């Protein structure tokens, strides 16, 4: 009987403040969608790091006709210098840090450049002589890049040593910035949701002040009186969290694993199954915030 009474009070409160409840659902939905999107973005960054860091290469660029580096003062790299660099790569001191390496000639570099920039007008302004030959090194541990850099940077015929991780780190830095921005927007929206929940509970308590007074007179416990109000806010927030979870799953299923995965075949995207891990966090966050804010509101505005 007590359970049926509490459920009846919850239904009554939701009907009386329907517009405010819908507002709570929508604001919670938007705020938790931003929270989930930030979580998805962080998961995507971690997955891309794990995938690309295993594939990054260290490039030892050789001097060419247009090189201005100090080590290229004597002109383009000679065949003897190239053979010396290859011998160093095959030596036990260096080989322990690398899986393998390939030599890319100027002709091969120009071919790859035309493939990568086939849709850009810059392709017509670059000639083969402007692109340096290079050794492309696959590291056993990309974190050991500095050893290769220190070993080869000062060698005759070497213009520069480049680590692709530096480019990736800039990309991931931008993505991390987007994740932080999403969390910032989410924090503002969550604050708005808490204020709405507080207002909804206040209105609900005010509209049912007569029933609450009667319940106090007949000796109803504090829990029985307050629980319907708390559950109203929790239910509205949980509905918003469920909507946010469904939206994120749809984004992952139809956008990440659909259109984007077909356009970027070499990029590992997180799966819709991985996104489901975020759903319990969003539900717990929404329900927890709603419960706490409702309880604090009742302590102030509902004297039991």
N, C-alpha and C positions, 0 to 999 in steps of 0.2 A: 504494500500500500504506500509506504514511504517513497519507494522508487517511482511508482506511478505518479505520485504527487509531484515529485521533482521533475519528471519528464513533462508533465502537464504545465508546470510553471515555466520550463524552458520554451515549450512551444508557444505559450502565451506571450512571453517576452519577445521572442523572435517575430511574432506577428505584429505586435504593437510598434516595434521599432524597425520595421522591414527595410525602410529606405536607408537607415543608418547601418543596419546589418549588411546590406548589399554594398554600401560604401566601404565598410571594413573588409569585406571579402575582396573587393577590387583593389584597394590600396595594398592589402597584404599580398595579393596575387602579383601586383607589379613589383613591389619591393623584393619579394622572395624570388621572383624571376631574375632580377638583377643579381641577387646573391648567388643563385644557381648558375647564371651565365658567367659570373666571375669564377666560380668553382670549375665550370666546364673549361673555361679558357686556361686556367692553371693546369688542369689535367691534360689539355691539349699541348701546352708548352712542355710539360714533363715528358709526354710521349714523343714529341718531336725531338726533344733533346736526346733522349735515349736512342732514337733512330738515327738522327743525323750525326751525332757526335761519333758514332761508330763508323761513319762513312766519310768524315772530313779528311781532307788531305793537306799536307804541308807542301807548298810549291817553292822550289828553289829556282828563281828566275835568273837566266844567264844574260850577260851583257849583249846588247845589239848596237846597231849604228846610232840610235837615238838616245842611248843611255847616258845619264848625267851623274850617276852615282860615283863616289870617290873610287870605289873598287873597279870601275870601268874606264879609268883614265887611259889605259893602254889600248882601248878599242873593244870591238866585239870579242866574245869568248872564242878561243881557238879550239881546234879538235883535241889538242893535247890537254888543255884545261878541262874540257868536257870529259875526257877519259879519266883524268885524275879525280874528278868529282864522282864519277861512277865507281871507281875503285874504292873511294872512301865509303860510299854507300854499301858496298859489298864487304867491307872490312868487319871483323867481329865486334869492334868497339861501337860501331853504329848499327850493325845489323840486329843487335839484341833489342833495339827499340822500335824496329819497323817490321811490318808484315811483308811488304813488297814495294816496288817503285817502278815507274814507267818514265821513259823519256818522251817528251812531246816536242817535236821540231816546230820551226816557225810555220811551215806549210800546214801541219796538223793543227797548230794553234789558230791559224787563220781560218781553216775549215770549221773548227768548233765555234769560232767567233761569229762566222756568217750564219751558222745554224741557230745560235742563241739569239742573235739580233736580226733575224731575217725580216721582221716587221718594223724595224727601226731605221730612220734615215741615216743614222750614224754609220751604218754598215758600208756606205759608199765613200765615206771620208777616211777610212782606215785601210792601209795597205799591208801586205804580208810582212814587209821589212820592219814595220813599226811594232810588230808583236814579238816578244822574246820567246826563245826556246826555254824549256824548263824541265826539271825533274819533278814528277808528281809522286809524293811519298805517302803511303798508307801506314799510319802509326799503330802500334800495338796498344799504346795508351796515349790518347790525344793530349793528356795533361803533360806529357813529356816533350811537348813542342819546343820548349825553350832550349833543350839540349841540342836539337837539330839546328835551331837558329844560331846558337853560339858557335857550333862546329863549322857551319858553312857560310855564315855572313861575311867573314873576313877572307874567304878563299878567293884567289884570282879568278876572274871570269864571272863571279856571282854579283848580280845587281842587287837583289834583295831576296829575303826569305819571308814568305807569307803563309799565315795560318788561316784557313777558312773559318775556324772557330771565331775569329775576331768579327767576321761579317755576321755569323749566326748570332753571336752574343748581342750585337746591335739590334737584330730583328727581335730576339727574345726580350730584350730590354723594352722595346716598344710594346710588345705584347703584354709584358708585366705591367707596364704603365696603364694599358687599357684595362687590365684586370683590377688594378687599384682604383681607377676612375669608376668602374662599375660598382665596386664595393662602396665607394663614396656616395654614389647616387642611391645605392641600396640602403645605406645607413640613414640618409635623409628620409627616404620613403618609409623605412621601418619606424622612424620617429613619428612620422605622420600617422602611421597605422596605430601606434600606441596611443596617440592623442585621440584618434577616432574611437578606439576601443574604450578609452576612459570616458569619453563623452557619451557613448552608447550605454555603458553601464550606469552612468549617472542618470540618464533619462529613464532607463528601465527601472532603476530604484525609485525615482521620483513618481513615475506613473503607477507604481505598485506599493506606494507607501502605506495605503490603507490595509492591504492584505498583509504587509509586513508587520504592521502594528498589531493586527489580530493574532498573527502567529506568535508574536512575543507574549501576548496576554495569555494564550493557551499553553505556553511553556515549550514552544518548539526550540530545538537546539540551534546554536549559532551556525553549525554546519548545514543543517537543513534549510535555513533561511538564506545563507550566502551562496550555497552550491549552485542553484539555478542561474544566478547572475554570472558566476564565474564560467560556467559551462557555456553560456550564450556567447561570450567573447571567444572562448576556446574553439567552439564549433565554427564560428565565422572565420577565425584565423586558419583553422585546419582546412576548411573548404578552399580558402585562398591558396594555401600551400599545395593542396592537391592539384589545383588548376595550374599553378606554376610548374609543378613536377611534370604534368602531362604536356605542357607547352615546351619544356626543355627536351622531353623525349621526342616530341614531334620534330623539333629543330634538328636534333641529332640524327633521327631516322631519315627524314626527307631532304634535309639540307646538307649536313655534314657527310652522311653516308650516301647521299643521293647526288645532287648536282655538283657539289664541291669535289667529291671523290672521283667523279667522272672527268672533271676539268683538270684536277691535279693528281695524276695517277701515281706520282712518286712521293706523295705526302701521306704519312700515316695518320688518319683521323681516328679520334676516339669513337667507340661504338655506342649505339643506343643502350646496350646492356650496361656499359660502364656508367652512363648517365643516371641509371636507376639507383646507383649508390648514393646520389645526392638527395633523392626524394625523402628518405627517412630523416636526414639532417634538416631539410626544409620544414617538414611536418613538426619535428620536435622543436625547432626554433620558433615557428609560428605559434604553436600551442603553448610553449613555455612563456613567450613574451606576453601572449594574451592572458594566460592564467595569472602571471605575476602582476601585470598592470591592473587586471580586474580586482584582484585581492587587495592591492594597495588603495584602489579607488573606493572599495566597499568599506575599508577600515576608516576612511575619512568621511564618507558621505552616508554610510548606512550604520547607524548605531544599533548594535544588538546587545 
